[in-house]
């Protein structure tokens, strides 16, 4: 999957608050059909469906 984000461990706690560090775990949990959406609009629609199912 070419859409995987790198998740690294840091020695300093402050770096854990950086945006790329916070979102990688959530990104990897998304279903493949959401991550591999062909456009931003389709991505948003699929993400809304997934998040709506979680409530």
C-alpha positions in Angstrom: 0.0 0.0 0.0 1.6 3.2 -1.1 -0.5 5.3 1.2 1.1 4.2 4.5 2.5 6.9 6.7 5.7 6.4 8.7 5.3 6.2 12.4 8.4 6.7 14.5 9.2 6.6 18.2 10.7 9.8 19.7 12.9 10.3 22.7 11.3 13.6 23.5 7.7 13.6 24.7 7.0 17.0 23.1 7.3 15.5 19.6 4.4 13.1 20.3 2.2 16.1 19.9 3.2 16.9 16.4 0.4 16.4 13.8 2.1 13.7 11.7 2.9 11.6 14.9 -0.7 11.9 16.2 -2.5 11.0 13.0 -0.5 8.0 11.7 -2.1 5.5 14.0 -5.6 6.7 13.0 -4.7 6.7 9.3 -3.5 3.1 9.4 -6.8 2.1 11.0 -8.9 3.4 8.1 -10.3 0.9 5.7 -8.5 0.5 2.4 -11.4 1.9 0.3 -11.2 5.1 2.3 -7.5 5.6 2.0 -7.3 4.7 -1.7 -10.1 7.0 -2.7 -9.5 8.5 -6.2 -10.5 12.0 -5.2 -10.8 14.3 -2.1 -14.5 14.5 -2.5 -14.9 10.7 -2.5 -12.5 10.4 0.4 -14.6 12.8 2.4 -17.8 10.9 1.6 -16.3 7.6 2.5 -14.8 8.9 5.7 -18.2 10.4 6.7 -19.8 7.0 6.2 -17.1 5.2 8.3 -17.3 7.8 11.1 -21.1 7.8 11.0 -21.0 4.0 11.6 -18.9 4.4 14.6 -21.5 6.5 16.5 
